[in-house]
């Protein structure tokens, strides 16, 4: 037996915590047991440990901290990633009805295009795509339809509702589980949106707040002297009370940070029955140069939890929960018929990875296969102890670092260990 290459240890409250990033198993050791393990690992000989403490040896083996000498652990990770990214049982389609927006947030990476709107031809081709998808791919058991933009609710009645209704009907007819989600600024949500959302299982809303009322209204205002914060908060509560799930993303920057704690007071009137339908995601705006350390964000997350709300940990396993853009069975149709994979980069023709044809087929270009084959080309990842939960981040990261070594944790072992500790905190929260 040998020590797994994916073992990581860290100290917590006087104990040594071990984590295997492939099996996702944790162990808690006292100092004596850890010394026994460390000595055997250093000597690359676990036979003596087997003799001295067979129960401990067996425990380490069951938790995959010890693995057979001939096990190719990198190959197992590749198999895992490929099984997730090539899952034929589900398909996720994103649609940008428009690239126009009713706000102009300073950090938005997208190019807003006034009067942009999916025309009848592209709408018809999109419906043809969905029709043929269900007819040709009989392995699909789950279909997720996501709305993005721009601000998609600008054309809710004209585009989203009829297209969503058709997709819902197609899934019903083909015995496919259907769900829908939307990323929106939340201002245009009304009773009509809520009613049809419930009818067609538009069950997930991601809505952003740019700090507390004062700061948010400086960034997202309807007109001079009229902010949007109160209306958006009211709309979020209405969604929650109708049992539609809302992820409230709170953007942290040097300007918004001082007031982030104030936001939760505007949701404290939600009842115990309401709270399961709302969660908060507190993140630094990635374009922000102001230094906001992880400890500050972690403290804010715990503050919200202490107020009785669910909060994302801030850590994401980019292997087990790989980005939709990493998966073959995913596509984004832009309002003009161009096809993309990633939603976190500007929707320019140069970034497109295909086009939607008039017969409803996606014609991919060379960029698609380049993305699909971008993983496992980064040597530092292949040698890293947390590859099974990171693997260099998403395919977009791999593409943008083509031909050079990179690390999403800046080659900092301390940052990697911090990610493992945050995952451990997530594990504890789930208990």
Beta strands, then each sheet from edge to edge (+ up, - down):
strand 1: 2-3
strand 2: 7-12
strand 3: 15-20
strand 4: 25-29
strand 5: 66-67
strand 6: 90-96
strand 7: 142-148
strand 8: 177-184
strand 9: 202-209
strand 10: 221-223
strand 11: 226-227
strand 12: 245-252
strand 13: 278-284
strand 14: 310-311
strand 15: 330-333
strand 16: 338-340
strand 17: 354-356
strand 18: 362-364
sheet 1: 1+ 5-
sheet 2: 2+ 3- 4+
sheet 3: 14+ 13+ 12+ 9+ 8+ 7+ 6+ 15+ 16- 17+ 18-
sheet 4: 10+ 11-
end
